[in-house]
Amino acid sequence: MKREKGLLIVLSGPSGVGKGTVCGALREHDTHIRYSVSATTRSPREGEQEGVNYFYKSKEEFERMIHEDELLEYAQYVENYYGTPRQYVEEMINKGHDVILEIEVQGALQVKETFPEGVFIFLMPPDLKELRNRIEGRGTETKELIDNRMSVAKDEIDLMDKYDYVVENDEVELAVERIKAIVTAENCKKDRLIHLYKELVKE
């Protein structure tokens, strides 16, 4: 039975926890989930592609999008803007497709205010030492910026209780399997399906 609306799945967590890696692996495993590409004002990292990893915008372009209400959410994080273009997400959900957002914690909490029926998943590192190792391993940031990211990460972990689920990213494949299990369970929830089956009874 085709659902009237898809799920909005929001995956967030501290910088360096591996959100992009996990989402990339999830896309390979589950081709039915649509992946919403975020916009950002930060510079592309090595190997990243326009329209695949992010839409890379100037500060002026991004602020125009804010002003014209083209973003489902946005946040300023370590001197850069990040945000989710609204149109694609709403179109896909209304067509019955599940959509996953890979976004920062500030943005996730904004989405929860306007879309409380979403599924909110917090991706956790095994520990803070491993988180720092992952950020340092990028080789793209100064010690000062890494220290800043770690300070923000501690504040973000304190917000874990705002989420529906917590998934530890100890191994990417295991994290993907946990997220797939969550999505399957959410799609089987009575409250999401009961009105469809009541229509069958009426018929």
N, C-alpha and C positions, 0 to 999 in steps of 0.2 A: 504494500500500500504506500503510495507516494505521499510524503508529508507536505503540508502547506508551506512550512518554513524550515530552513536548515538551522543548524546550531552555529552560534558564534563562540568559538573557542579562543580564549585569550591566554597566551603563554608569556609569562614574564619572569624576571628574576634579576639578580645583580649582573652588572657588566662583567663579562668574562666567564659566566657560568656555562656558556655553550648554547645559547638559545638558537643562533643561526645554524649551528651544526646539527642540533636535534631536529629542527624544523626541516632542514634539507634532507635528512635521513627519513623523516616521517613522510615527506612528499614522495620519496622513492618507494616506500612500503605501501602507501595508501593514496592511489591516484584520484580517489573520489573527493578528498579534501581539497578545497581551493585555498590557495595561499595568498594572503593580502600583502602586497609590497608596500612598505612604508616609505615616506619621504623624509629626507634629512638634509641638514646643512653641513654635516661633517664631510671631510674628503674621503673618497673611496680608498679602501685598503687594497693591497696587492691581491689580484685575482677576482675582486668584486666587479660586478657588471651593472650598468644602468638598466633599470627596469626588471632586474632579476634579484639582486640583493636589496637595492634601494632605488628610489628616484632621488637623484642628487640635485638639490636646489640651492640657489643663493639665498642669503638672509632676506633680501627684498622679495624674492619670489615666494618664499615660505610665509612671510608676514602678509602678503596679499592673499594667500590661501586661507590664513586665519581670518582675515577681515571679511572674506567672502563666504565664510562658513563651509568651506570645502573639505574640512577635516573632521573625522569622527572623534578624534582626540589628538592632543599634541602636548609636548613637554619640552622644557629646556633642561638639558642634562650636560654637565661639564662643558658649558659654553656653546653647545650646539642644540639646534631644534631637531625634534623627531616627531613625526605625526602620521596618522593613518588617513589616506584619502577616503572620503565617505561613499562616493557613488558606487564603486565596485563592490564593496562589502554589502551594501543594502540590496543591490541587484541580485547578487548570488544567493543571499539568504532568502529573499522573496521567491526565488526560483526553486527553493528546496535543497540547495547545496550547503554543506558544512564549510565554514570559512574559519581559518586559523589566523590570528593576529600574533605576531612576534614583536612585542613592544616593551618599553621600559615601565617600571613600576608606577611612576606618576601617571602615565597614560592609561595603564590598566585600571587604576582607581577612578579615573574620569569616565572610562567606558562603563564601569560598574554602576555609576550613578545614572547614566542614561540608558543602559541596557542590562538591567539586573538579572534578566533571564539567561545571560551568557554563562559559559562554563569557564571558570577562572582557575588556572593552574600555575602554581609557583614552582619554578625550577631551581633547585638547591644544589650547591656544590657539596662534595663530601665533607669539606671543612674549609676554613678561611685561608689556611696555608696553601691548599691546592688551588683555591681561587686566585690568590696572588701569583702563584706559579704560572697559571694560564694567561693572566694579563701580561706578565713579564715576558712570557714566551712569544707574544706577538712581535716584540721588538720594535714597536711603533710609538711608544709613549715614554715620556720622561719619568724619573722617579717621583717628582712632585705630582704629576698627573696620576700616576699609579696610586700614590698615597691618598689622593683625593677620591679616586674610585673606590678604594677599600673603605674609606670613611663613609661614603654614600652607601656602600654595600651593607654595612652593619645596620644603618638606619632602615634600609629596605627589608632586610630579614626580619626586623621588628614588626613589619606590616604583614607578615605571613598569614596572620589570622583573618585577614580580609578576603582570603582566597578559599575556594571550594576544595582544592586538592593540592598536595605537595608531592613533587616527584624529584627524587635525588638523581642527579646526572653523574653517577659514578662511572657508568659505561653507556655510551650513546645508544647501542642496540637495546639495552635493558630499559633505558629511559623512554625510547620509542614504543616499546611493547607496553609499558605502563600507561602512556598517553593513549595508545590505541584502545586499551581496555577501558579507560575512562570514557572515551568517545562512544564506544559500543554501549556501555551501561547507560550513558546519558540519553542515547537515542532510543533506549528501551524503557525509559521512565514513563510510568502511567500518565502523569500529568501532561506529557507531550503528545500522547496518543489517544487518550480516552475519548476526546470529542470525535475523532475519526471513526472509532468503532461504534460509538453511539449513533452516528449517521447510518452505519450499516444496519443496525437494528431497526431504525426507522424505515429503511428501504424494504 
